[in-house]
Amino acid sequence: MQALDLTIGLDTIFAGVDVTFGRTLTGAGKTATVNASGTTTFGGAVTVAALTTDAAGTTKINGGTIDTPGDQTFGDAVTLG
């Protein structure tokens, strides 16, 4: 599977067991919420208005920066890799 850059045009909720963003996640002025019972993985830079992950599972930040003018809320354990 090829990893692609993702740009959101609306406030967006991503849901699933394992949610992986293989490259960049962007969305000027938009919020991103990830509800994953397994692992949420950010493989590239994240540039959104605000970012939230739920309390279930874990979050891996594997590449790039996470840049938000608003809140960054990580409800689960976070590992930097």
TAKAVEN-V390962 format. One record per backbone hydrogen bond with DSSP energy under -0.5 kcal/mol. CO is the residue of the C=O (numbers start at 1). NH is the residue of the N-H. Records with the same first field share a line. If there is no record, write none. Layout:
# TAKAVEN-V390962
CO: NH, NH
This chain:
# TAKAVEN-V390962
4: 23
6: 26
12: 33
14: 35
16: 37
17: 38
18: 20
19: 41
20: 22
21: 43
23: 44
24: 6
25: 47
26: 8
27: 30, 49
30: 49, 50
31: 12
32: 52
33: 14, 35
34: 36, 54
35: 16
38: 58
39: 19, 41
40: 60
41: 21, 43
42: 62, 63
45: 25
46: 67
47: 27
49: 70
50: 32
51: 73
52: 34
53: 75
57: 77
58: 40
59: 79
60: 42, 62
61: 81
65: 46, 67
66: 68
67: 48
71: 51
72: 74
73: 53, 75
77: 59
79: 61
